[in-house]
């Protein structure tokens, strides 16, 4: 069917990993006829978890689009991963949706995934509702969870659909407290049943709380509420819509994705209470706002890229106008005109070709080689650049290398293709440590990338700790000779230099000459400097570059026939090797500034851990109520596993920023360890 923007809802499912988001999407599709069977995550046959990595691990690793058609509306459901390693996928989904459903398991209670999802939605001021999953499981505690939600997030949390328990305390049905109707599932269909007498009092109590929240949405409703008049059904619906949009009401709906209990009521709430794209917040293009409008020239945003054996799909949301096949549009990033190829409506990995994608809708363009995530497609008559997606900086870095030597290019090209799908990781060749390093959100993130390299690029890789880019310098002045003399028939080689080495003020090598009487001809000075510049790339302690070195050529000798640039270059190198071990060399380690934000209850553990890592705490600043930001300077070498360790210490709540600030002398223990490792590696070689 073709839908107008008024009949479209763009929502995402967010929350902690394992709480049932994918199962809920599956239930929505099955009960609305979008699929002919109910897939299950353990069986690996759901619509949304179709990637081989998701089937193998039984978790979502990327966002998936699953359109649901219900009551003449199209609900674009974006199912997102719950594991923090794949938070970039959530960022992409939130960018193009107007509202979200936070999924929380009834038995697990309020968890950090729900807290993080709420925080993200609050920052972006997006409407939300909470779906309590697995309400029919044994030992589930719906009311305990609701109390925890209200205590954490405030009185805006309002139950709308509550569980009905039988005599054995099992959840067999649900009660919609707005309509005061009860429903059970029979034969995959929601069937109305009489409201049990023992539920009337509880329903009445919760209905009063809901009416109180509705009353606060307007002065008219407030007056009516205090005068004791009942709201009409139309007024109640209007108040709920306004309350959800202005964030004063967050409905809570319980259910079971496995049986379908409560799924239809959730769909009703999504259609009735969530805003359509025309009512959502406008896009930003710098300082300009770009509203969703069918009458304005074309503007579409690419928020996700997927590549498989069949080709490349660029997922887009149309902000204004209509995107049609064969449309001429400008890719603002490249400045080139793009002829739009085939358009598709995506449901998991299944694609159905469509003629156009209307304003406010989400779909995919096939085989657009130049399109990347974050690109804006515009009508040539109105060119504007929508703000890019802001991903968190990768915080977990490892070195990556092929298991079979000689496949480095294959690794690099494979990572380039994968980075199109997942811009939240980075990779680069570090010329200093002579390693390729890859950075992501955590160990599971990088493990998934390595698995995809094997399946998609046909190359197996190993991950291991990245080398720390140490430096070396000297602490005292020495004067040494470097003499190179070689005779092997014909012309020989002769170069002789005396060089003073001393600590310098500048990081780069400072080379000077103070030759008297032509002991070394001027034409050999560049060769001496070149020999030193090549030598300082490998220090004498552990092979790291030498910094802050001043070298002065003070004397030497030459042979009118046998002297050459190569001979003096070699002589300078010999002087370097002889002199620096005598100049009290020392290892320097990189120091970074760490800003870690955690709940106040975790500050003691975090500061103790920073001290163990050799950090110096600079101070603490309140971030927001109940949170502290700790600033510290800490050696980069002790930060290798910090992303994982912080997650463990703060139960996933903490976050951090880390940037290099300077080099300083390493501790004796660190120096000894690094030098021993270097000597061991030289022995192995």
C-alpha positions, 0 to 999 in steps of 0.5 A: 500500500501507499501511505501519506506522511500522516499515516506513517509512524517511525519508531525504534525499539531500544533497551538492554540486550536480551530484553526482547526487542527482536521478539517484539518486532517479530510479534508485531509482524506476525499478528498483523500478517507481515509474516506467516510464522512467528520466528524465534531468536533461539531458532535463528529464524527471525526477520530482524536478526538475519545476519550470520553473526546475529544467528550465531551469537543470538544477539542483534548486532545491527539495526534492522527495518521492519515495516508493520501495516496496521489500521491503515498506518505504516509503522516503520519499526527499527529494531536496534541492538541492546549491547553497548558495543553496538551503540552506533546502530542505536544512534543511527536509528534515533536519528530518523525516528520520531519516537521510541519504545523502551523494552524492559523484561518484567523479571529483570527489573530496571536495568542500565540499558533502559536507563541509557535509552531513557537518557538518550531520548531525554537528550533528544526530547523524543516521545517514548513509551515503555513495553514490559516484555515477558510479563507472563514469565514465572516470577515476573514483577510488573508492579515492582518494575513500575515503582522502580521506573517512577522512582527513577524517571518520575510521575510521567511514567503511567501504566496503561496496560496491566497484567491480569493474574489467575488463581495460580498467579500466572498472567493469562490476560491484560487489562487496558485501563483506559478503555477498561477492557480485558484481553486474552490471546486465543488462536493468535488473536486478541479476544476481549474478556470480562474484566475480573472483579478483583482487578477493578480496584487496581484499575481504578487507582491507576486510571485516576493517576493517568487522568491526573497526568492527562489533566496537566496537559491543558488548563481546560482539562485541569479545570474539568478534572478538579471539578470532578467531571469525567473526561470523554473518550475523545478528550482522553485520547487528545490529552494522552497524545499531547502528554506523550508528545510534550513528554509529560506522559510515558505510557507503560504497556505489558505483554508477551511477544511469544504469545502475542499478549498485549502486542495489539494494544501496543500497536494501538498506542503507537498509532494513536499516541505517537507523532507522525513525521509531520509532527516530529522535530525538524531536521537541522542543516547547520543553523537552519531547520528543515521541516518534514514537508511533502510540498518542499523540494526533495531532501533525503538523508542516508542513515544506514548502509548495508552490503551483501552478496547481492549488492549495496543498499543505502537506507534513507529517510525522505525529509521533504518532497518525494524520492522516485526512481530515476530522480535526479538529485545532488549528493551534497558531500560529493557535489555530483548529480546522482541518478536514483536507481531502484527503490525498495521497501525493506523488511529484514533482508527481504526487499520489495521494489517500490516506485517512490518513497514519500515524505516522512517514509523510510526505504532503501536505494540499491547500488548507489556506489558513491552514497555513504552513511550521513549523506544528504540527497537534494533537489538541485534547486535547493541544496543543503547539508543535513547535520551528520550523525554524531557517533561516539569516539571509539574507545577500545583499540587493538592491533589487527593482522592477517593470520597468513602473511602477505594478506595485509591489503586484503585486510585493509580492503575488507575493513574499508567495505565494513566501515561503510556499513559501520562508521562507528569503528576506525582503522589505520596503519600506525607508521610509528609502531608499524601496526594496523590498529582498529578501534571500536566500542568494545571487545565484542564489537571488534570480534564481530568485525573480525568474523565478518572479515572472514565471511565477507572478505575471506581473510582470517585475522588475529587481534592483539594489544596495540603497541604503545608509541613510546619515545626515547631521549637522552639526559646528558651531553656526550662527545663521541667519534664515528669512524667508517673505513673500508678497503676492498679493492679500487676506491675504499670508503672513509668517513670520520666524524666527532659529534656532540650529543646533548638534550635539545629543546625541540622535539625534532632533531636539531643538527648543527656544525662547528667545523674549523679548518675544513676537517670535514668538507661542507658537501658532506654535512647533509650526509651526516645529518641524513645519517642521524635522522635515519638513526633516530627512528630507532632508539638504543633502549627499546627501538622507539624514536629519539626525541629532543636531541641536539647533535653538533658536528665538531670535528672529523677527517676525510680522505680526498679519494675514498670519502663519500656521502655514504661513508659519512652517513655511515660514520654518523650512524656509528657515532649515534650508536656509540654515543647515545648509550653513554648519554643516560637514555631514558624511555618516555611514555605518552600521557593522556587526559582522561575524563570519566563520567560515572554515578556518584556511587562508583567514584571511589572504585574509579579513583582507586582503579586510576591510582593502580593504573598510575594515574594522577587525579586532577579533580572532580566536577558534578556532571548532573544530579547523581553523577560526577566527572573525574579528570585525571592524567594517566599513561596511555599504556595502562588504558588498553582495556579501560573501556571494558573495565569501566563497563564492569566497574560501573555496570555499564553506566560510565563513559569516558573521553581520553586524549593525548596531552604530552610525553613524560619520563616513564616509571622505572618499572615500566622502562624495565618491562618495555626494554625486556620485551624489546630484547625478547622480541629481538632474540625471537627475530 
